[in-house]
Amino acid sequence: MKANHILSLLSAAIIAVFVSSCSDPEVSAVRGLARRLMPQETSHFRFVRTADTVQCFTVSSELGKVVISAPDANTMAVGLNYYLKNFCDVTVSWYAADEVRLPASLPLPQEPLTVSARVGERFFLNYCTFGYSLVWWQWKDWERLIDWMALNGVNRPLAITGQEAVWQKVWRSLGMTDEQIRAYFTAPPFLPWQRMMNIDRWMGPLPQGWIDSQAKLQKRILARERELGMKPVLTAFSGHVPADMKELLPGADIRPVSLWDGFGEECRTYMLHPDDPSFAKIQRLFLEEQTKMFGTDHIYGLDIFNEVDFFDHGPWDPEELSRISHHVYETLAASDPDAVWLQMGWMMYYDRAHWTPEIIKAYLSSVPQGRVIMLDYFLEKSMIWDYTEGFYGQPYYLCFLGNFGGNTLIEGDFDDIGPRIEKTFAEGAPAGIGCTLEGFGISQYLYEYVLDKAWASPLTDEQWIEKLADRRDGHGNADVREAWRLLLHEAYVRPAVSSAGSRLCNRPLLDPNHSFPTWNYSACDPEVLERAFSLLARSGCEGDAIKFDLVALGTKVMENRFDAFFDELRSAYQRKDVVAMEDILDEVEEFSEELEALLASDARFSFQEWIDAARAMGKTPDEKDYYERSGRVLLTSWGGAGQLTDYAARQWSGLFLNYYKARWDMFAERALEAIENGQEIDQQAFDADIREFELAFGNSTEPLKTVPAADTYELCRKLAR
């Protein structure tokens, strides 16, 4: 009787804990995440909310279940990810199409493991990512990305989707028509650069359907991010106004902003000076409308000087910079007393001639302490905190960039990133860590490494590499482990470089002094890459992760091998040897088909997927064509003047065959014709023809030519040396 009573009390206690956990929104949120990722295995996990006052998680086991304990949903998600990565050798991809495959039997931790956060805030995304990668994403894509962010501890995501719906209401209230407003907006892929005050109107007008659908999507994004313990970074008024405001606000101090990256007068932006009384009025209108539509977490991204300025030529005045930042903050605080202003520090790296320590100090010191947060944007290249006394006392997030334009390159100095982060922890006291990649389409591992540094993990870097290899479908395979040791210590050895690519992805030219040189960019020793690739190709391992690695690395290996063809081609051209050139070009043709077949073997390297996603956003045939054209332009010619051509270069099937290779075919034909006529290539005429082709390709909706996809593993084994 007594035993039965004890059992009854114990059962009641267990039921009470279970009911309490089920009703706890933090526990429900992380359980929902687990159910989305691994619906069959969710019952094997128990999530417990603790009363800890610091961010820490504990991974343990009890009654045959894996127990993840933490004070909030975001930290519980990090604990879950730690278990998946280090106990199950499972990587959760940021792509919705990649499955999460757990072992048949889930290992149970033998002893509880507790890990604490080293820094409380983790930032993710970049304005540019919303153009180069996220522009066509639907809810299913965002849902996975948000889950990935939670698993990796992100709690300060940039959230700029759908803001055009807010601006439309604001500009309407100030007298603009919908036609004027939509004409002011750019096409969807270029909206990030309009939001940063770089360009207006490029490839507009923006369809109303886009504005409405993105507002709905943003509401879902924000709801899920907040559910998982994140405080999304929304936007605020930076002073950027439509040209029409010059008439609608007569007498206002509206100044032309410097032209950006070769765009002409038709795309020039305009700045309402923060000293002008209308600045505060528009700030209030915008924040009121945005809060009604999307709520607020009181953190606002607001960037005034991103690669542009509105001053007359000459030295910048510290007093004016101080006054500008003070007035901007005042308008934020007047509308939201809890407002925190978050700014990119990119301009302080990019425009170091103007952003001297004196100017930076004046700009930051006029904002109350702790009310502005700086993103130290490019840690692998320049840590701004290190020469500004820690941003002169203002909090900052140390951020890893790692990628420009979504380029599919091998970039990021692994052996340098870790020490730079540790130096910052030891000497700089960051408020957070972040990742500011411009595009996806690359391996997620370096970003996970940086975000892992936000936690006091017991793993050394060498152990981290070994576990990464096991997660990339190696599962203890010695060849995969050795390949990743080679890659991280000897291949990933240089920071990201903008406008870089292989000779295959650049305009085909023989003159190294040309303004668009065909140059060989390689971040590492080609022999190292060959060895690592061969180890992976012959490992016998298969799966989503290693397949991605094989295609990504195999493409780079083939690009390196192409250099020999190019050198032979240059030599044959200089000798005026037609027969030799024809033989080399025949080899290049066969080589190119093989490269295209390798890229076509994985949909994550597909230009057609990009086109299909763009067209899916349209409701009518005209809209579908419009979205496709704007998406093509972004990845190829970018802007009308050609200054950003190939900035977003990426090796994708369809894009390689129909764009990069097509340019080489034009070059080969012109080079052979010149030799046969005893002449040199007319470079000026060829440049004009190439530009005409680039613009035509961007504005086309013609179906892409294709080649049959290869078997990834079979072709990579063949390519391995």
C-alpha positions in Angstrom: 0.0 0.0 0.0 2.8 2.3 1.0 4.8 1.4 -2.2 1.7 2.1 -4.3 1.3 5.5 -2.7 4.9 6.4 -3.4 4.4 5.3 -7.0 1.3 7.3 -7.3 3.0 10.4 -6.0 6.0 9.8 -8.4 3.6 9.4 -11.3 1.8 12.6 -10.4 5.1 14.5 -10.2 6.2 13.2 -13.6 2.8 14.1 -15.1 3.0 17.6 -13.5 6.5 18.1 -15.0 5.3 16.8 -18.3 2.3 19.1 -18.4 4.4 22.0 -17.2 6.9 21.4 -20.0 4.2 21.0 -22.6 2.6 24.3 -21.7 5.9 26.2 -21.5 6.2 28.2 -24.8 10.0 27.9 -24.7 9.9 24.2 -24.5 7.1 24.0 -27.1 9.1 26.1 -29.5 12.2 23.9 -29.4 10.1 20.8 -29.6 8.5 22.2 -32.7 11.9 22.7 -34.2 12.9 19.1 -33.4 9.7 17.9 -34.9 10.3 19.8 -38.2 13.8 18.4 -38.5 13.4 14.8 -37.3 9.7 13.9 -36.9 10.4 10.2 -36.3 12.9 10.8 -33.5 11.4 13.7 -31.6 9.9 11.4 -28.9 13.5 10.3 -28.0 14.2 13.9 -26.7 13.1 15.7 -23.6 13.6 19.5 -23.3 13.7 21.0 -19.9 13.6 24.7 -19.1 15.9 25.7 -16.2 16.0 28.7 -13.9 19.5 29.6 -14.9 20.2 33.3 -15.2 23.0 32.8 -17.7 22.9 31.2 -21.2 24.0 27.6 -20.8 22.8 24.2 -21.9 23.2 20.7 -20.4 23.1 17.5 -22.5 22.3 14.4 -20.5 20.2 11.3 -20.5 17.4 10.0 -18.4 15.2 6.9 -18.7 16.5 6.2 -22.2 15.9 9.7 -23.5 18.3 12.5 -24.5 17.7 15.5 -22.2 18.5 19.0 -23.3 18.2 21.5 -20.5 18.5 25.3 -20.8 16.8 28.5 -19.7 15.3 29.4 -23.0 14.3 28.0 -26.4 17.3 29.5 -28.3 19.8 27.9 -25.9 18.0 24.6 -25.9 18.3 24.6 -29.7 22.0 25.1 -29.4 22.2 22.2 -27.0 20.2 20.1 -29.4 22.6 21.0 -32.2 25.6 20.2 -30.0 24.2 16.7 -29.4 23.4 16.1 -33.1 26.8 17.3 -34.2 29.0 15.7 -31.6 27.2 12.6 -30.6 25.4 11.7 -33.8 27.8 13.1 -36.5 24.8 14.9 -38.0 24.9 18.3 -39.8 21.7 20.2 -40.2 21.9 22.1 -43.5 20.6 25.6 -44.0 18.9 24.3 -47.2 15.4 23.0 -46.8 15.9 20.2 -49.4 18.7 18.5 -47.4 17.4 15.8 -45.2 18.4 15.3 -41.5 19.4 11.7 -41.2 20.0 10.4 -37.7 21.6 7.1 -36.7 19.2 4.1 -36.2 20.0 4.1 -32.5 20.5 7.5 -30.8 23.6 7.4 -28.5 22.9 8.4 -24.9 25.3 10.7 -23.1 27.0 8.8 -20.3 27.7 11.9 -18.2 26.0 15.3 -18.2 27.8 18.0 -20.2 27.2 21.7 -19.6 28.4 24.4 -21.9 28.0 28.2 -21.3 27.8 31.1 -23.6 31.0 33.3 -23.8 29.0 36.1 -25.4 25.3 36.8 -25.2 24.4 38.0 -28.7 24.9 36.3 -32.0 24.2 38.2 -35.3 23.6 36.7 -38.7 23.0 37.9 -42.3 23.9 40.9 -44.4 21.8 43.2 -46.5 23.4 41.8 -49.6 22.4 38.2 -48.7 18.8 39.3 -49.3 19.7 39.9 -52.9 22.3 37.3 -53.7 20.6 34.4 -52.1 17.3 35.0 -50.2 15.5 37.0 -52.8 13.4 34.2 -54.2 13.0 32.2 -51.0 9.6 31.0 -50.0 8.4 30.1 -46.5 9.7 26.5 -46.6 13.2 27.8 -47.3 13.0 30.4 -44.5 11.6 27.9 -42.1 14.7 25.8 -42.4 17.1 28.8 -42.3 15.4 30.0 -39.1 15.8 26.6 -37.6 19.4 26.5 -38.6 20.0 29.9 -37.0 18.4 28.8 -33.8 20.5 25.6 -33.7 23.6 27.8 -34.1 22.6 30.2 -31.4 21.7 33.2 -33.6 19.5 35.5 -31.6 20.0 38.8 -33.6 19.1 38.0 -37.2 18.8 40.8 -39.7 15.2 40.9 -40.8 14.6 43.3 -43.7 12.1 41.3 -45.8 8.9 43.2 -46.7 9.9 46.7 -45.7 8.7 48.2 -49.0 5.1 47.7 -47.8 5.9 50.0 -44.8 7.6 52.5 -47.0 4.7 52.5 -49.4 2.3 53.6 -46.6 4.8 56.3 -45.5 5.3 57.7 -49.0 1.6 57.6 -49.7 0.9 59.6 -46.5 3.4 62.3 -47.8 1.6 62.6 -51.1 3.2 60.2 -53.5 1.1 58.0 -55.8 1.5 54.2 -55.9 2.9 54.5 -59.5 5.6 56.9 -58.2 6.4 54.7 -55.3 6.7 51.5 -57.3 8.8 53.3 -59.9 11.1 54.4 -57.1 11.7 50.9 -55.9 14.2 48.6 -57.8 13.6 45.1 -59.0 13.6 42.5 -56.2 17.3 41.3 -56.4 18.5 44.9 -56.1 16.4 46.0 -53.2 19.2 45.5 -50.7 21.2 48.2 -52.4 18.2 50.5 -52.5 17.8 49.9 -48.8 21.4 50.9 -48.3 20.9 54.1 -50.2 23.1 53.0 -53.2 20.6 53.0 -56.1 17.0 53.8 -56.9 14.7 52.7 -59.7 17.1 50.1 -61.3 14.9 47.6 -63.3 11.8 49.0 -61.6 8.9 49.4 -61.2 8.4 46.9 -58.4 5.1 44.9 -58.8 2.5 45.4 -56.2 2.1 41.7 -55.8 5.7 41.5 -54.7 5.2 44.2 -52.1 2.2 42.5 -50.6 3.5 38.9 -50.6 6.8 39.9 -49.0 5.0 41.7 -46.2 3.1 38.5 -45.5 6.3 36.5 -45.6 8.0 38.9 -43.2 5.2 38.4 -40.6 5.8 34.6 -40.7 9.6 35.0 -40.5 9.4 37.4 -37.5 6.8 35.2 -35.7 9.1 32.1 -35.9 12.3 34.0 -35.1 10.7 35.5 -31.9 9.2 32.1 -31.0 12.8 30.7 -31.0 14.1 33.4 -28.7 15.5 35.8 -31.3 15.3 39.6 -31.4 15.1 40.4 -35.1 16.9 43.5 -36.3 14.4 45.6 -38.3 15.2 48.8 -40.0 14.6 52.6 -39.5 14.7 55.7 -41.6 18.2 56.6 -42.7 17.3 59.8 -44.5 17.0 58.1 -47.9 14.0 59.7 -49.7 12.6 59.5 -53.3 13.5 62.3 -55.7 9.8 63.2 -55.7 10.2 64.4 -52.1 12.1 67.5 -53.4 8.7 68.8 -54.6 6.6 67.3 -51.9 8.8 68.8 -49.1 9.7 72.2 -50.5 12.5 73.9 -48.6 13.7 70.6 -47.0 17.5 70.0 -47.0 17.5 67.2 -49.5 20.9 66.5 -51.0 22.0 64.3 -53.9 24.0 61.3 -52.8 27.3 60.4 -54.6 26.7 58.1 -57.5 27.5 54.5 -56.7 29.6 52.1 -58.6 29.1 53.5 -62.1 25.4 53.9 -62.0 24.1 57.0 -63.8 21.9 60.0 -62.8 18.7 58.0 -63.3 19.6 55.8 -60.4 21.0 58.5 -58.1 19.7 58.5 -54.5 18.8 61.5 -52.3 19.4 62.1 -48.6 17.3 64.2 -46.3 19.8 65.7 -43.9 19.2 64.6 -40.2 19.3 68.3 -39.2 16.1 68.9 -41.1 12.8 68.9 -39.1 11.2 66.5 -41.6 13.7 63.8 -40.7 12.2 63.3 -37.3 8.7 63.3 -38.8 9.5 60.6 -41.4 11.3 58.6 -38.7 8.2 58.6 -36.6 5.9 57.7 -39.5 8.0 54.8 -40.5 8.6 53.3 -37.1 4.9 53.7 -36.2 3.8 51.9 -39.5 6.5 49.2 -39.1 5.6 48.5 -35.5 1.9 48.2 -36.5 2.8 45.8 -39.2 5.7 43.8 -37.8 6.1 44.6 -34.1 9.4 45.6 -32.7 12.3 44.3 -30.6 13.8 47.8 -30.4 16.9 47.0 -32.5 17.1 49.0 -35.7 19.5 48.6 -38.6 20.2 52.1 -40.0 23.1 52.9 -42.3 23.8 56.3 -43.7 27.2 56.1 -45.3 27.4 52.6 -46.9 29.8 53.3 -49.8 28.2 56.7 -50.4 28.2 60.2 -48.9 26.3 63.5 -49.4 29.1 65.9 -48.6 30.9 68.3 -50.9 34.4 67.2 -51.8 37.0 67.9 -49.2 37.9 66.7 -45.7 35.1 65.5 -43.5 34.2 67.6 -40.5 34.2 65.7 -37.2 31.7 68.1 -35.7 29.2 67.6 -38.6 29.5 63.8 -38.3 29.0 64.1 -34.6 25.9 66.2 -35.1 24.5 63.8 -37.7 24.7 60.7 -35.6 23.4 62.6 -32.5 20.3 63.8 -34.5 19.7 60.4 -36.0 19.7 58.7 -32.6 17.4 61.4 -31.2 14.8 60.7 -33.8 15.0 57.0 -33.0 14.7 57.6 -29.3 11.8 60.0 -29.7 9.8 57.3 -31.5 11.0 54.4 -29.3 12.7 55.3 -26.0 14.1 51.7 -25.9 15.7 52.0 -29.4 19.1 50.6 -30.1 20.8 51.6 -33.3 22.7 48.9 -35.1 25.2 49.9 -37.8 27.4 48.1 -40.3 31.1 48.9 -39.8 31.8 48.1 -43.4 32.1 51.7 -44.4 34.9 52.2 -41.8 36.9 49.5 -43.6 35.8 50.2 -47.2 36.3 54.0 -47.0 39.3 54.3 -44.6 40.4 57.6 -46.2 37.4 59.3 -44.7 36.7 57.1 -41.7 39.7 58.0 -39.7 39.9 57.3 -35.9 39.1 60.9 -35.3 36.0 60.8 -37.4 34.8 57.4 -36.0 35.2 58.7 -32.5 33.2 61.9 -33.2 30.5 59.9 -35.0 30.1 57.3 -32.2 30.7 59.4 -29.1 27.7 61.6 -29.7 25.3 58.6 -29.2 24.6 57.6 -25.5 26.7 54.7 -24.3 25.2 51.4 -25.3 22.5 52.9 -27.6 24.5 52.1 -30.8 26.0 48.7 -31.7 28.6 48.4 -34.4 29.1 45.4 -36.6 32.9 44.8 -37.0 32.1 43.5 -40.4 35.2 41.8 -41.8 37.2 40.3 -39.0 39.3 38.1 -41.2 40.7 41.2 -42.9 40.5 44.1 -40.5 39.3 44.2 -36.9 38.2 47.8 -36.5 37.8 47.5 -32.7 41.6 47.0 -32.5 42.4 50.5 -33.7 39.4 52.4 -32.3 39.8 51.6 -28.6 36.9 49.1 -29.0 34.8 51.5 -31.0 35.4 54.1 -28.3 33.4 52.3 -25.7 30.3 51.5 -27.8 29.3 47.8 -27.9 30.1 45.8 -31.1 29.7 42.4 -32.7 32.8 40.8 -34.2 31.7 39.4 -37.6 33.1 37.0 -40.1 32.2 37.9 -43.7 33.8 35.0 -45.7 32.0 35.6 -49.0 31.3 38.3 -51.6 28.4 38.1 -54.0 27.7 34.5 -53.4 30.9 33.6 -55.2 31.5 29.8 -55.2 35.1 30.1 -54.2 37.4 28.5 -51.6 37.8 31.4 -49.1 38.4 31.9 -45.4 41.6 31.5 -43.4 40.6 28.9 -40.9 43.9 29.1 -39.0 43.6 32.9 -38.6 40.0 33.2 -37.8 40.1 31.4 -34.5 43.1 33.4 -33.1 41.5 36.7 -34.2 38.3 35.7 -32.3 40.4 34.7 -29.2 42.3 38.0 -29.3 39.1 39.9 -29.3 37.7 37.9 -26.3 41.0 38.5 -24.5 41.5 42.2 -25.3 38.3 43.6 -26.9 35.3 42.5 -24.9 32.8 42.1 -27.8 29.1 42.3 -27.1 28.5 39.5 -29.6 29.7 37.4 -32.5 28.2 37.3 -36.0 28.4 36.3 -39.6 27.9 38.7 -42.4 28.2 36.6 -45.5 26.9 38.2 -48.8 25.6 34.9 -50.2 24.9 31.2 -49.7 25.9 28.5 -52.2 29.0 27.8 -50.2 29.8 25.4 -47.4 28.2 26.4 -44.1 31.0 25.0 -42.0 33.1 28.2 -41.4 30.0 30.1 -40.3 29.2 27.3 -37.8 32.8 27.4 -36.6 32.5 31.2 -35.9 29.2 30.8 -34.2 30.5 27.9 -32.1 33.2 30.3 -30.8 30.4 32.1 -28.9 30.2 29.1 -26.6 32.8 27.6 -24.2 32.9 24.3 -26.0 35.3 21.6 -24.7 36.4 20.8 -28.2 39.9 22.0 -29.5 40.1 23.2 -33.1 41.7 19.8 -34.1 38.8 17.9 -32.5 36.4 20.3 -34.2 37.9 19.5 -37.6 37.7 15.8 -36.9 34.0 16.0 -35.9 33.3 18.2 -39.0 34.8 15.5 -41.2 32.7 12.9 -39.5 29.6 15.0 -40.0 30.3 15.5 -43.7 29.2 11.9 -44.1 32.7 10.6 -43.1 31.6 8.9 -39.9 35.2 8.1 -38.8 36.6 7.6 -42.4 40.4 8.3 -42.2 40.5 9.7 -45.8 37.7 12.2 -45.1 39.4 13.3 -41.9 42.7 13.7 -43.6 41.0 15.6 -46.5 39.5 18.1 -44.1 42.7 18.6 -42.2 44.3 19.5 -45.5 41.5 21.7 -46.5 41.3 23.7 -43.3 45.0 24.1 -42.7 46.3 24.3 -46.2 43.5 25.2 -48.6 41.3 27.7 -46.7 44.1 30.1 -46.1 43.0 33.5 -47.6 40.2 35.9 -46.7 37.4 36.5 -49.2 38.1 38.7 -52.2 35.5 40.6 -54.1 35.0 40.3 -57.9 37.2 37.2 -58.0 36.8 34.1 -60.0 38.6 31.6 -62.2 39.6 32.3 -65.8 36.5 30.3 -66.8 34.2 32.7 -65.0 35.9 35.9 -66.2 35.8 37.5 -69.6 38.2 35.7 -71.9 41.1 38.0 -72.6 44.8 37.6 -73.5 45.9 41.1 -72.4 46.7 41.1 -68.6 46.6 44.9 -68.6 43.0 45.0 -69.8 40.4 46.6 -67.5 38.7 43.2 -67.3 41.7 40.9 -67.1 41.5 37.1 -67.3 43.4 36.3 -64.2 43.9 33.2 -62.2 42.5 33.5 -58.7 43.3 30.6 -56.4 43.2 30.9 -52.7 45.5 27.9 -52.2 48.1 25.6 -53.7 46.3 23.6 -56.5 48.2 20.5 -55.4 46.8 20.6 -51.9 43.3 20.9 -53.4 44.0 17.9 -55.7 45.1 15.8 -52.8 42.1 16.7 -50.6 39.7 16.2 -53.5 41.1 12.8 -54.3 40.9 11.7 -50.7 37.2 12.6 -50.6 36.4 11.1 -54.1 38.0 7.8 -53.2 36.7 7.6 -49.6 33.6 5.6 -50.7 31.4 7.9 -48.6 28.1 9.2 -49.9 25.4 11.6 -48.7 24.1 15.2 -49.1 27.1 16.8 -47.3 30.0 15.0 -49.1 28.2 15.2 -52.4 28.1 19.0 -52.0 31.8 19.0 -51.1 32.8 16.8 -54.1 31.0 19.1 -56.6 32.3 22.3 -54.9 35.9 21.1 -54.7 35.8 19.1 -58.0 34.8 22.3 -59.8 37.8 24.2 -58.4 40.1 21.3 -59.3 38.9 21.4 -62.9 39.2 25.2 -63.0 42.8 24.9 -61.9 43.4 22.3 -64.6 41.9 24.7 -67.2 44.9 27.0 -66.6 47.1 24.6 -68.6 44.7 24.9 -71.5 44.7 28.6 -71.3 48.5 28.8 -71.2 48.7 26.5 -74.3 46.1 28.6 -76.0 47.9 31.8 -75.4 51.2 30.2 -76.7 49.5 28.9 -79.8 47.9 32.3 -80.5 51.3 34.1 -80.1 52.8 31.5 -82.5 49.9 32.0 -84.9 49.5 28.2 -84.9 45.9 27.6 -86.2 46.2 23.8 -86.0 47.4 23.8 -82.4 44.7 26.2 -81.4 42.0 24.1 -83.0 43.3 21.0 -81.1 43.4 22.8 -77.8 39.8 24.2 -78.3 38.6 20.7 -79.1 40.0 19.6 -75.7 38.4 22.5 -74.0 35.0 21.6 -75.5 35.2 18.1 -74.0 36.5 19.4 -70.7 33.7 22.0 -70.5 31.0 19.4 -71.1 32.4 17.3 -68.2 32.5 20.3 -65.9 28.9 21.2 -66.8 27.9 17.5 -66.2 29.5 17.6 -62.7 27.7 20.8 -61.8 24.4 19.4 -63.1 24.7 16.4 -60.8 23.7 18.5 -57.8 20.7 20.8 -57.7 22.4 23.1 -55.2 24.7 24.2 -58.1 21.8 24.9 -60.5 21.1 28.1 -62.4 17.8 26.6 -63.5 16.8 26.3 -59.9 17.4 30.0 -59.4 15.4 30.8 -62.5 12.5 28.5 -61.5 12.4 30.1 -58.0 12.3 33.6 -59.6 9.5 32.7 -62.0 7.5 31.1 -59.1 7.2 34.5 -57.6 5.2 35.8 -60.5 1.4 35.6 -60.9 1.3 36.4 -64.6 3.6 35.5 -67.6 4.9 39.0 -67.7 5.7 39.0 -64.0 7.4 35.7 -64.3 9.6 37.0 -67.2 10.3 40.2 -65.2 11.6 38.3 -62.2 13.6 35.9 -64.3 15.3 38.8 -66.2 16.2 40.7 -63.0 17.6 37.5 -61.5 19.7 36.8 -64.5 21.0 40.4 -64.6 22.1 40.3 -60.9 24.4 37.2 -61.5 25.8 38.5 -64.8 26.0 42.1 -65.9 24.6 43.5 -62.6 24.5 47.2 -63.6 24.2 49.1 -66.8 27.7 50.4 -66.8 29.3 47.0 -66.5 31.3 47.9 -63.4 29.9 45.0 -61.4 29.9 42.5 -64.2 30.6 39.0 -62.8 30.7 40.3 -59.2 28.2 37.6 -58.3 30.0 35.0 -60.4 29.2 31.4 -59.3 29.9 28.1 -60.9 26.4 26.7 -61.5 25.2 24.3 -64.2 23.3 26.3 -66.9 25.1 29.5 -66.0 28.5 27.9 -66.9 27.3 26.3 -70.2 25.1 29.2 -71.4 27.0 32.2 -70.2 30.7 31.6 -69.2 31.4 29.0 -71.9 29.4 31.0 -74.5 31.8 33.9 -73.9 34.8 31.6 -74.4 33.2 30.2 -77.6 33.0 33.8 -78.9 36.6 34.4 -78.0 37.8 31.2 -79.6 36.0 32.1 -82.9 37.4 35.6 -82.9 41.0 34.4 -82.0 41.0 31.8 -84.8 39.6 34.3 -87.3 42.3 36.8 -86.4 45.1 34.3 -86.9 43.7 33.1 -90.2 43.6 36.7 -91.4 47.1 37.4 -90.1 45.8 40.0 -87.6 45.5 40.6 -83.9 42.1 40.5 -82.2 40.3 43.8 -82.4 39.9 44.0 -78.6 37.7 47.1 -78.7 35.3 45.5 -81.1 35.4 42.2 -79.1 34.7 44.0 -75.8 31.6 45.6 -77.4 30.3 42.3 -78.7 30.9 40.6 -75.3 29.0 43.4 -73.6 26.1 43.1 -76.0 26.0 39.3 -75.3 26.1 39.9 -71.6 23.2 42.4 -71.7 21.2 40.2 -74.0 21.7 37.1 -71.8 20.5 39.1 -68.8 17.4 40.3 -70.5 16.5 37.0 -72.1 14.1 34.3 -70.9 15.1 31.8 -73.5 15.4 28.2 -72.2 18.8 27.1 -71.1 20.9 24.5 -73.0 21.7 21.5 -70.9 23.9 18.4 -70.9 23.1 15.1 -69.1 24.0 15.2 -65.4 26.9 13.0 -64.4 26.9 10.5 -61.5 28.7 12.7 -59.0 30.7 9.9 -57.3 31.6 8.1 -60.5 32.8 11.3 -62.2 34.7 12.5 -59.2 36.5 9.1 -58.8 37.5 9.5 -62.5 38.8 13.0 -61.9 40.7 12.1 -58.8 44.5 11.8 -59.2 
